Amino acid sequence: MSYILQVRALVAAILLSVFVSQANSAEWIYTVVEGDNLWDFSEKYLDNVLRFKKLQKLNNIKNPKRLQPGSWLRVPMKWIKSNAVPARLADFEGQVQLIHADGSQAASLKSGTQIHLGDILRTGPKSNAAILFADSSAMTLHSYSEMRFDHLSAHGDTGMVDSRLHLIQGRLQTRVRPSVGPGSRFEIYTPSAISAVRGTVYRAAVTGDGTTSNIEVLEGKVEVSGGDKQQLISAGFGTRVEKGKAPIPPVELLPPPDFKQIPEVVRFIDWRLEWGAIDNAVNYRIEVSRHENLDVLARDQLSDQTNFPLPELPDGRYWIRVRGIDVNGLEGVSRVASVLVDAQPQPPISISPPDGAVQRGGGTELHWTKSETADRYLLEIAMDEGFDKITHRVNDLKDTRYQTDQITKPGTYYWRVTAILGNESGPPGVVRSWQLKPTLDAVDPSIEAADDKVTASWREGAAGQRYQVQVALDSDFSTLELDQITDQPEISFNQPQGQVLYLRVRAIDMDGYEGPWGSVQQIEPPLDQGVWTVPVLFILGLFFI
């Protein structure tokens, strides 16, 4: 066992020796191309053109004027020239400040503004900035963040760039180009950690009171240092580093969410992107951008819901990125959805008639709100909710009211209004409907009297109709003797001796709609038999006198 341990120790010592040797004698390996010579090479890449003699000796070159294409040149890094190279502001959104190394503030920012050694970039609420470095590495600095640019240099025209940055607070996401030589470096310092990379995509955040850092690796690998300890974090994992402590062991990032069905075109601003819940996610981050690479964001928010209501945005294509966040605050792998928004100008709101209302006899007035983003409207009326059977299509309406006098056929009608601005039509408004029914005819009953019984009857109406019958002692129907609703087309009642009665009838539809009263019928009282007894006896008596 002791022998095995000795062998392992020897191997470790050898590997360490090789590593230290390589670190102390870092060299750039250059591949010769047609036309190269040592003098021009030294003038272009080295800090002193006279070093070409040492370069010739180091590489055992016999003819410095004629180099063999495809051969290699070993070049010590300490001989290569170094020069300052600024980063630049590629794009930004919201409130962004650039503080120069001398303490002065940039008067105005625009795409292409240069960022130099010692400068500080700050972002405010709902703000972010995209930064591009000399080797085309890119970074997005999110809201409420502050970044200091501690080192920005390049090794001549070799393509090797040395960028060292200090994230004082906030969050960032960076996409680092693969290194092209030993002089390439990209390091991000936070109050509690250092992350060094060579070709990767990852996120860094300073959390809490500024003493803790989160690192999340999406592509490649990142070496994270903290508390004199190092941790190599591979793609799909993250770590958390508290000030003065070693990074926690790699934690697997939460998987991306699964989006529910997304329409080809989003026509309404209240549309919601939905996804399935992610196990162990305490909340979600949602980012919206007008750019496919999401380097600058139009929206950035946290939510504990599994849906996102699309905010009111100008028409166009957007990319929405969603990821879960675990209990450590580590943000998981994202899912990106492409959404085409065509929701402007927004349709007006229908006011009347109420949806599903019943109208009688035609002449229905349609009324909607005035749209502040439209100069005219398109009204469509159809016999079906899908608007495959459009009966009326009225263009270029300036008013917010329309009288449907020409629609008289009973049935159910569906209508919607579309706002138009210039040559741009927005999405159709919410579909509303109304039901057109015929007016009810007046009911004129027939009267039959037998003895002291009166029967009123009338022509039967549509199925389901009922009838209201009123009998009164006066033609104004203020003193009612009978007020009855029946489903039969006749009614019988008694008439008091010597009393004139008045009768009227009206139909009531199944929905409670009451038709007009029919004509008032006056019912004379039946003849009283006792009244004729005396006259008859008197006449008979005359015959016997």
C-alpha positions as CSV (number, residue, x, y, z in Angstrom):
1,M,0.0,0.0,0.0
2,S,2.9,2.4,0.9
3,Y,4.4,1.7,-2.5
4,I,1.2,2.7,-4.3
5,L,1.1,5.9,-2.3
6,Q,4.7,6.7,-3.2
7,V,4.0,6.2,-6.9
8,R,0.9,8.5,-6.7
9,A,2.9,11.2,-4.9
10,L,5.7,10.9,-7.5
11,V,3.2,11.3,-10.4
12,A,1.5,14.3,-8.7
13,A,5.0,15.9,-8.3
14,I,5.8,15.3,-11.9
15,L,2.5,16.8,-13.1
16,L,3.0,19.8,-10.8
17,S,6.5,20.3,-12.1
18,V,5.3,20.3,-15.7
19,F,2.5,22.7,-14.9
20,V,4.8,25.2,-13.2
21,S,7.4,24.9,-16.0
22,Q,4.7,25.6,-18.6
23,A,3.4,28.5,-16.6
24,N,6.9,30.1,-16.2
25,S,7.7,29.6,-19.9
26,A,4.4,30.3,-21.5
27,E,4.8,30.4,-25.2
28,W,2.7,31.4,-28.2
29,I,2.9,28.9,-31.0
30,Y,2.5,30.6,-34.4
31,T,1.9,28.8,-37.7
32,V,3.9,30.2,-40.5
33,V,2.1,31.3,-43.7
34,E,3.3,32.0,-47.2
35,G,5.4,35.2,-47.3
36,D,6.3,35.4,-43.6
37,N,9.8,36.4,-42.5
38,L,11.3,37.0,-39.1
39,W,11.8,40.8,-39.5
40,D,8.2,41.5,-40.5
41,F,6.9,39.0,-37.9
42,S,8.9,40.8,-35.1
43,E,7.8,44.2,-36.2
44,K,4.2,43.2,-36.2
45,Y,4.0,41.0,-33.0
46,L,7.0,41.7,-30.7
47,D,7.7,44.5,-28.3
48,N,11.0,45.1,-30.0
49,V,11.8,44.3,-33.6
50,L,15.4,43.5,-32.7
51,R,14.2,40.4,-30.9
52,F,14.1,38.7,-34.2
53,K,17.7,37.4,-33.7
54,K,16.7,35.7,-30.4
55,L,13.6,34.3,-32.1
56,Q,15.8,32.9,-34.9
57,K,18.1,31.2,-32.4
58,L,15.2,29.9,-30.2
59,N,13.6,28.2,-33.3
60,N,16.9,27.1,-35.0
61,I,16.0,29.1,-38.2
62,K,18.8,29.1,-40.8
63,N,17.3,31.6,-43.2
64,P,15.2,34.3,-41.4
65,K,14.1,35.8,-44.8
66,R,12.5,32.5,-46.0
67,L,10.3,30.7,-43.5
68,Q,8.7,27.4,-44.4
69,P,4.9,27.7,-44.6
70,G,3.1,25.4,-42.1
71,S,6.1,25.3,-39.7
72,W,5.8,26.6,-36.1
73,L,7.4,29.4,-34.3
74,R,7.8,29.3,-30.6
75,V,7.3,32.8,-29.2
76,P,7.8,33.6,-25.4
77,M,4.8,35.6,-24.2
78,K,7.0,38.1,-22.5
79,W,8.4,39.2,-25.9
80,I,4.9,39.9,-27.4
81,K,3.8,43.5,-27.4
82,S,0.8,44.5,-25.3
83,N,-1.5,47.4,-25.9
84,A,-4.7,48.8,-24.3
85,V,-7.9,48.0,-26.1
86,P,-11.3,49.4,-25.1
87,A,-14.5,47.5,-24.8
88,R,-17.5,49.1,-26.3
89,L,-21.2,49.5,-25.5
90,A,-23.0,47.5,-28.1
91,D,-26.6,48.4,-27.0
92,F,-28.5,49.3,-23.9
93,E,-32.0,49.7,-22.5
94,G,-33.2,52.1,-19.8
95,Q,-31.0,54.0,-17.3
96,V,-27.3,53.3,-17.9
97,Q,-24.3,55.4,-16.6
98,L,-20.7,55.2,-17.6
99,I,-18.3,56.7,-15.0
100,H,-14.8,57.3,-16.3
101,A,-11.6,56.3,-14.4
102,D,-11.1,60.0,-13.5
103,G,-14.6,60.2,-11.9
104,S,-16.3,62.1,-14.7
105,Q,-19.5,60.8,-16.2
106,A,-20.1,60.3,-19.9
107,A,-22.5,62.9,-21.1
108,S,-24.4,60.7,-23.4
109,L,-24.3,57.0,-24.4
110,K,-24.9,55.4,-27.8
111,S,-24.1,52.2,-29.5
112,G,-20.4,52.1,-30.0
113,T,-19.4,54.2,-26.9
114,Q,-16.0,53.0,-25.8
115,I,-15.3,51.7,-22.3
116,H,-11.7,52.1,-21.1
117,L,-9.5,50.7,-18.3
118,G,-10.8,51.8,-14.9
119,D,-14.3,52.8,-16.1
120,I,-17.4,51.8,-14.2
121,L,-20.7,50.9,-15.8
122,R,-24.0,51.1,-13.8
123,T,-27.5,50.1,-14.7
124,G,-30.7,51.3,-13.1
125,P,-34.1,49.6,-12.6
126,K,-35.5,47.9,-15.7
127,S,-32.2,48.5,-17.5
128,N,-29.5,46.5,-19.0
129,A,-26.4,47.0,-21.2
130,A,-24.6,44.8,-23.8
131,I,-20.8,45.0,-23.8
132,L,-18.6,43.8,-26.6
133,F,-14.9,43.0,-26.0
134,A,-11.9,43.1,-28.4
135,D,-12.0,39.4,-29.1
136,S,-15.8,39.5,-29.7
137,S,-16.6,38.1,-26.3
138,A,-19.9,39.6,-25.2
139,M,-21.6,40.4,-21.9
140,T,-25.0,41.6,-20.7
141,L,-25.1,43.6,-17.4
142,H,-28.6,43.4,-15.9
143,S,-30.7,45.8,-13.8
144,Y,-29.2,47.3,-10.6
145,S,-25.7,46.2,-11.5
146,E,-22.3,47.8,-11.3
147,M,-19.2,46.7,-13.1
148,R,-15.6,48.0,-13.0
149,F,-13.2,47.3,-15.9
150,D,-9.9,46.5,-14.2
151,H,-7.9,45.3,-17.2
152,L,-8.5,45.7,-21.0
153,S,-5.5,44.8,-23.2
154,A,-4.5,42.8,-26.2
155,H,-1.3,41.2,-27.3
156,G,-0.8,43.1,-30.5
157,D,-2.4,41.5,-33.5
158,T,-2.2,38.0,-32.1
159,G,-5.9,37.8,-31.2
160,M,-5.0,37.2,-27.6
161,V,-7.0,39.5,-25.3
162,D,-6.7,40.0,-21.6
163,S,-10.0,41.1,-19.9
164,R,-10.4,41.3,-16.1
165,L,-13.6,42.7,-14.7
166,H,-15.0,43.3,-11.2
167,L,-18.8,42.8,-10.7
168,I,-19.4,44.9,-7.6
169,Q,-23.1,44.2,-7.5
170,G,-25.9,42.8,-9.6
171,R,-26.0,40.1,-12.3
172,L,-24.4,39.4,-15.7
173,Q,-24.4,36.8,-18.4
174,T,-21.3,36.5,-20.6
175,R,-20.4,34.6,-23.7
176,V,-16.6,34.2,-23.9
177,R,-14.8,33.3,-27.1
178,P,-12.3,30.3,-26.9
179,S,-8.8,31.4,-26.2
180,V,-6.3,31.7,-29.1
181,G,-3.2,31.4,-27.0
182,P,-1.6,31.5,-23.5
183,G,-2.0,35.2,-23.3
184,S,-5.8,35.1,-23.6
185,R,-7.6,35.7,-20.3
186,F,-11.1,36.4,-19.2
187,E,-11.7,36.7,-15.5
188,I,-14.6,38.1,-13.4
189,Y,-14.0,39.1,-9.8
190,T,-16.8,39.5,-7.3
191,P,-16.6,40.3,-3.6
192,S,-16.4,36.6,-2.7
193,A,-15.1,34.8,-5.8
194,I,-13.0,34.8,-9.0
195,S,-14.2,33.0,-12.1
196,A,-11.7,32.3,-14.9
197,V,-12.8,31.0,-18.3
198,R,-11.5,30.3,-21.8
199,G,-14.5,29.8,-24.1
200,T,-17.8,29.4,-22.3
201,V,-21.2,30.8,-21.6
202,Y,-22.1,31.4,-17.9
203,R,-23.9,33.7,-15.5
204,A,-22.5,35.5,-12.4
205,A,-24.4,37.3,-9.7
206,V,-23.6,39.1,-6.4
207,T,-26.5,38.3,-4.1
208,G,-27.8,39.2,-0.6
209,D,-25.7,41.9,1.1
210,G,-23.0,41.7,-1.5
211,T,-20.9,39.0,0.2
212,T,-22.2,36.0,-1.7
213,S,-21.8,35.1,-5.4
214,N,-23.6,32.6,-7.6
215,I,-22.0,31.1,-10.7
216,E,-24.0,29.2,-13.3
217,V,-22.3,27.5,-16.3
218,L,-24.3,27.0,-19.5
219,E,-21.5,26.0,-21.9
220,G,-17.9,24.9,-21.4
221,K,-16.2,25.0,-17.9
222,V,-15.4,27.7,-15.4
223,E,-12.8,27.6,-12.7
224,V,-14.2,29.3,-9.6
225,S,-12.0,30.4,-6.7
226,G,-12.9,31.4,-3.2
227,G,-11.4,31.1,0.2
228,D,-8.1,29.9,-1.3
229,K,-9.9,26.9,-2.8
230,Q,-10.8,26.2,-6.5
231,Q,-13.8,24.4,-7.9
232,L,-14.1,23.5,-11.6
233,I,-17.8,23.9,-12.7
234,S,-18.9,22.2,-15.8
235,A,-21.8,23.1,-18.1
236,G,-25.2,22.4,-16.5
237,F,-23.9,23.1,-13.0
238,G,-23.5,26.0,-10.6
239,T,-21.9,27.0,-7.3
240,R,-22.4,29.4,-4.5
241,V,-19.5,31.2,-2.9
242,E,-19.7,33.1,0.4
243,K,-17.0,35.6,1.2
244,G,-13.9,33.9,2.8
245,K,-15.3,30.4,2.1
246,A,-14.6,27.8,-0.6
247,P,-17.2,27.3,-3.4
248,I,-19.8,24.8,-2.5
249,P,-19.6,21.5,-4.6
250,P,-21.2,21.8,-8.1
251,V,-25.0,21.8,-8.0
252,E,-26.9,20.6,-11.0
253,L,-29.0,23.4,-12.5
254,L,-32.7,23.0,-12.8
255,P,-33.9,21.8,-16.2
256,P,-35.6,24.1,-18.7
257,P,-39.3,24.5,-18.5
258,D,-41.7,22.9,-21.0
259,F,-43.8,25.5,-22.8
260,K,-47.4,25.0,-23.6
261,Q,-48.7,25.6,-27.1
262,I,-47.6,28.9,-28.5
263,P,-49.7,30.5,-31.4
264,E,-48.0,31.4,-34.6
265,V,-49.1,35.0,-34.1
266,V,-50.1,36.7,-30.8
267,R,-52.9,39.1,-31.5
268,F,-53.8,40.2,-27.9
269,I,-51.6,42.0,-25.4
270,D,-53.1,40.0,-22.5
271,W,-51.9,36.6,-24.0
272,R,-50.0,34.5,-21.5
273,L,-47.0,32.2,-22.1
274,E,-47.5,29.1,-20.0
275,W,-45.2,26.3,-18.9
276,G,-45.2,23.3,-16.7
277,A,-44.0,23.6,-13.1
278,I,-40.3,22.6,-12.5
279,D,-39.6,20.4,-9.5
280,N,-37.7,22.3,-6.8
281,A,-38.1,25.7,-8.4
282,V,-39.1,28.4,-5.9
283,N,-39.7,30.9,-8.6
284,Y,-38.9,31.7,-12.2
285,R,-37.1,34.4,-14.2
286,I,-38.7,35.7,-17.4
287,E,-36.8,37.8,-19.9
288,V,-38.1,39.4,-23.1
289,S,-35.9,40.7,-25.9
290,R,-36.3,42.1,-29.4
291,H,-33.0,40.3,-30.3
292,E,-32.6,36.6,-30.9
293,N,-29.4,36.5,-28.8
294,L,-31.2,38.3,-25.9
295,D,-28.2,40.5,-25.2
296,V,-30.5,43.4,-24.4
297,L,-33.8,42.9,-22.7
298,A,-37.1,44.7,-23.0
299,R,-38.5,43.0,-19.9
300,D,-36.9,41.1,-17.0
301,Q,-38.9,39.9,-14.0
302,L,-39.3,37.2,-11.3
303,S,-42.5,35.3,-10.7
304,D,-43.7,32.4,-8.6
305,Q,-46.4,31.6,-11.3
306,T,-46.0,29.3,-14.2
307,N,-47.4,31.8,-16.7
308,F,-46.4,35.2,-18.0
309,P,-48.9,37.8,-19.3
310,L,-47.3,39.4,-22.3
311,P,-46.9,43.2,-21.6
312,E,-48.1,45.8,-24.1
313,L,-45.3,45.8,-26.7
314,P,-44.9,47.3,-30.2
315,D,-45.7,44.8,-32.9
316,G,-42.8,42.6,-33.9
317,R,-41.0,39.4,-33.1
318,Y,-39.8,38.8,-29.6
319,W,-37.8,36.1,-27.8
320,I,-38.9,35.1,-24.3
321,R,-36.5,33.2,-22.1
322,V,-37.7,31.4,-19.0
323,R,-35.8,29.4,-16.3
324,G,-36.4,28.1,-12.8
325,I,-34.5,29.3,-9.7
326,D,-33.7,26.9,-6.8
327,V,-33.5,27.4,-3.1
328,N,-29.8,28.5,-3.4
329,G,-30.8,31.2,-5.8
330,L,-29.0,29.4,-8.6
331,E,-30.8,30.0,-11.9
332,G,-31.4,27.0,-14.1
333,V,-31.2,26.1,-17.8
334,S,-33.4,28.4,-19.9
335,R,-36.0,27.7,-22.5
336,V,-36.5,30.3,-25.3
337,A,-39.7,30.9,-27.2
338,S,-40.0,33.0,-30.3
339,V,-43.2,35.0,-30.4
340,L,-44.6,37.1,-33.2
341,V,-46.7,39.9,-31.8
342,D,-49.3,41.6,-34.0
343,A,-51.6,43.3,-31.6
344,Q,-51.7,46.9,-32.6
345,P,-53.8,48.9,-32.8
346,Q,-55.8,47.4,-30.1
347,P,-59.5,46.8,-30.8
348,P,-62.1,48.8,-29.0
349,I,-64.3,47.4,-26.3
350,S,-67.9,46.6,-27.2
351,I,-70.5,48.5,-25.1
352,S,-74.0,47.6,-26.3
353,P,-76.0,45.6,-26.8
354,P,-74.9,43.3,-24.0
355,D,-73.6,40.0,-25.1
356,G,-76.4,37.6,-25.8
357,A,-79.1,40.3,-25.6
358,V,-82.4,39.7,-27.3
359,Q,-83.6,42.5,-29.6
360,R,-87.1,42.8,-31.2
361,G,-88.0,43.8,-34.7
362,G,-84.6,45.0,-36.0
363,G,-83.0,48.4,-35.7
364,T,-80.4,47.3,-33.2
365,E,-77.7,49.9,-32.4
366,L,-74.1,48.6,-32.0
367,H,-71.9,50.7,-29.8
368,W,-68.2,50.5,-28.9
369,T,-65.5,52.6,-27.2
370,K,-63.3,55.0,-29.0
371,S,-59.7,53.7,-29.6
372,E,-56.9,56.2,-29.0
373,T,-54.6,54.3,-31.4
374,A,-57.0,54.1,-34.4
375,D,-58.4,56.5,-36.9
376,R,-61.3,54.3,-38.2
377,Y,-62.9,50.9,-37.6
378,L,-64.0,47.8,-39.5
379,L,-67.3,46.3,-38.4
380,E,-68.1,42.7,-39.2
381,I,-71.5,40.9,-38.6
382,A,-71.9,37.2,-39.2
383,M,-74.4,34.4,-38.6
384,D,-71.7,32.2,-37.0
385,E,-69.2,32.7,-34.2
386,G,-66.3,31.8,-36.5
387,F,-67.2,34.5,-39.0
388,D,-67.4,32.1,-41.9
389,K,-70.8,33.4,-42.8
390,I,-70.3,37.2,-42.8
391,T,-73.5,39.1,-43.7
392,H,-72.2,42.6,-43.3
393,R,-68.7,44.1,-43.6
394,V,-68.6,47.8,-43.1
395,N,-65.2,49.6,-43.7
396,D,-63.8,53.0,-42.7
397,L,-66.3,53.7,-39.9
398,K,-65.4,56.9,-38.2
399,D,-68.1,56.8,-35.6
400,T,-68.4,54.4,-32.7
401,R,-72.0,53.6,-33.3
402,Y,-73.8,51.7,-36.1
403,Q,-77.5,51.2,-36.6
404,T,-78.5,47.8,-38.1
405,D,-81.8,48.9,-39.6
406,Q,-81.2,46.6,-42.6
407,I,-81.1,43.5,-40.4
408,T,-84.7,42.3,-39.9
409,K,-84.5,38.5,-40.3
410,P,-84.8,36.7,-36.9
411,G,-81.8,34.8,-35.8
412,T,-78.6,35.1,-33.8
413,Y,-76.0,37.6,-35.0
414,Y,-72.3,37.9,-34.1
415,W,-70.3,41.1,-34.4
416,R,-66.8,42.3,-33.8
417,V,-64.9,45.6,-34.4
418,T,-61.3,46.0,-35.7
419,A,-59.3,49.1,-35.2
420,I,-57.4,50.6,-38.1
421,L,-54.5,53.1,-38.1
422,G,-53.3,54.2,-41.5
423,N,-52.8,51.0,-43.5
424,E,-52.3,48.8,-40.4
425,S,-55.2,46.7,-39.1
426,G,-55.1,45.4,-35.6
427,P,-56.6,42.2,-34.3
428,P,-60.4,41.8,-34.3
429,G,-62.1,42.7,-31.1
430,V,-63.9,40.3,-28.8
431,V,-66.9,38.6,-30.5
432,R,-70.3,39.6,-29.1
433,S,-73.7,38.4,-30.1
434,W,-77.3,39.4,-30.1
435,Q,-80.5,37.5,-30.9
436,L,-83.1,39.1,-33.1
437,K,-86.6,38.1,-32.6
438,P,-89.8,39.3,-34.2
439,T,-92.1,41.6,-32.3
440,L,-95.3,40.0,-30.9
441,D,-98.6,40.8,-32.6
442,A,-101.5,42.3,-30.6
443,V,-104.0,39.8,-29.4
444,D,-107.6,40.6,-30.4
445,P,-109.9,38.0,-28.7
446,S,-113.4,36.9,-29.7
447,I,-116.1,37.0,-27.0
448,E,-118.9,34.5,-26.5
449,A,-121.4,34.9,-23.7
450,A,-123.9,32.3,-22.5
451,D,-126.1,33.0,-19.4
452,D,-123.6,34.6,-16.9
453,K,-120.5,32.9,-18.4
454,V,-118.2,34.7,-20.7
455,T,-115.5,32.9,-22.9
456,A,-112.8,34.8,-24.6
457,S,-110.6,33.0,-27.3
458,W,-107.9,34.1,-29.7
459,R,-105.6,32.7,-32.3
460,E,-102.8,30.5,-30.8
461,G,-99.3,32.0,-31.1
462,A,-95.9,30.4,-31.3
463,A,-95.0,27.4,-29.2
464,G,-94.2,28.3,-25.6
465,Q,-96.0,31.6,-25.6
466,R,-98.3,32.5,-22.7
467,Y,-101.0,35.1,-22.5
468,Q,-102.0,37.7,-19.9
469,V,-105.7,38.4,-19.6
470,Q,-107.1,41.3,-17.7
471,V,-110.8,42.0,-16.9
472,A,-111.7,45.3,-15.3
473,L,-114.7,47.4,-14.3
474,D,-113.4,50.4,-16.2
475,S,-111.7,51.0,-19.6
476,D,-108.6,52.3,-17.9
477,F,-108.1,48.9,-16.2
478,S,-107.5,50.6,-12.8
479,T,-110.1,48.4,-11.1
480,L,-109.3,44.8,-12.0
481,E,-111.7,41.9,-11.6
482,L,-109.3,39.4,-13.2
483,D,-105.5,39.4,-13.9
484,Q,-104.4,36.0,-15.1
485,I,-101.6,34.4,-17.1
486,T,-102.4,31.2,-19.1
487,D,-100.8,29.1,-21.7
488,Q,-104.1,28.3,-23.4
489,P,-105.6,30.5,-26.2
490,E,-108.9,31.0,-24.3
491,I,-110.3,31.8,-20.9
492,S,-113.7,31.7,-19.3
493,F,-115.1,33.8,-16.4
494,N,-118.3,34.9,-14.8
495,Q,-120.0,38.2,-15.4
496,P,-121.9,39.9,-12.6
497,Q,-125.6,40.8,-13.4
498,G,-125.9,44.3,-14.7
499,Q,-122.2,45.0,-14.8
500,V,-120.3,46.2,-17.9
501,L,-116.8,44.6,-18.1
502,Y,-113.7,45.4,-20.1
503,L,-111.2,42.8,-21.4
504,R,-107.8,42.9,-23.0
505,V,-105.1,40.2,-23.8
506,R,-101.5,40.3,-24.7
507,A,-98.9,37.6,-25.6
508,I,-95.8,36.8,-23.5
509,D,-92.8,35.1,-25.2
510,M,-90.7,32.4,-23.7
511,D,-88.0,34.9,-22.6
512,G,-90.5,37.0,-20.8
513,Y,-90.9,39.6,-23.5
514,E,-94.4,41.1,-23.4
515,G,-96.2,42.0,-26.6
516,P,-98.6,44.9,-26.9
517,W,-102.1,44.8,-25.5
518,G,-104.8,44.0,-28.0
519,S,-107.9,46.1,-28.5
520,V,-110.1,46.6,-25.4
521,Q,-113.3,44.6,-25.6
522,Q,-116.4,45.9,-23.9
523,I,-118.7,43.1,-22.6
524,E,-122.3,44.1,-22.0
525,P,-124.1,42.5,-19.0
526,P,-126.6,39.7,-19.6
527,L,-130.4,40.6,-19.4
528,D,-131.9,40.3,-15.9
529,Q,-135.0,38.0,-16.1
530,G,-136.6,39.5,-13.1
531,V,-136.8,42.9,-14.7
532,W,-139.3,41.6,-17.4
533,T,-141.7,39.8,-14.9
534,V,-143.9,42.9,-14.1
535,P,-144.4,44.2,-17.6
536,V,-145.3,40.7,-18.9
537,L,-147.9,40.2,-16.1
538,F,-149.3,43.7,-16.8
539,I,-149.9,42.9,-20.5
540,L,-151.4,39.6,-19.7
541,G,-153.8,41.2,-17.3
542,L,-155.1,43.6,-19.9
543,F,-156.4,40.6,-21.9
544,F,-158.6,39.5,-19.1
545,I,-160.2,42.9,-18.3
